[in-house]
């Protein structure tokens, strides 16, 4: 339209979400995954050396998988997520951090009783 000044430029804006900042701006990534069905244990080793821990049974597709299927994982999006091709399951680092934080908070509250 004549006289109108529209800009078609796309600008990157920093995220207001702290987890998104850690992952997408600071480069926090999954580096390795350890799964042990017998112990109901999922460990995700992050690029900063921290380890996230969760239960395999927290995820229905992982819960019903064999140990061999659990070990067949791959990092996706350069470590932003984990994919199990045989199980059609994807977990994000962001979701795992939230789950770990919630589990820790619940544990602290239960210990205060």
KAFENSUL-V861439 format. One line per field, one symbol per residue. ss: DSSP state (A for helix, B for strand, O for the rest). psi: psi as a letter, one per 30 degrees, with the letter a starting at -180 (. if undefined). burial: 1 if it has 24 or more other C-alpha atoms within 12 Angstrom, else 0. A space follows every 10 residues. Layout:
ss=???
psi=???
burial=???
This chain:
ss=OOOOOOOOOO OOOOOOOAAA AAAAAOOOOB BBBBBBOOOO BBBBBBOOOO BBBBOAAAOA AAAOOOAAAA AOOBBBAAAO BBBBOOOOBB BBAAAAAAAA AAAAAAAAAA AAO
psi=kkfkjkkgkk kkkkkfkeee eeefefgklk elkkkjeefh kjkjklfgfl kkklkeffje eeeglleeee filkklhhgf lkkjeffhkk kleeeeeeee eeeeeeeeee ff.
burial=0000000000 0000000010 0010000111 1111111000 0111110000 1111110000 0110100001 1011100011 1111001011 1111011001 0000000000 000
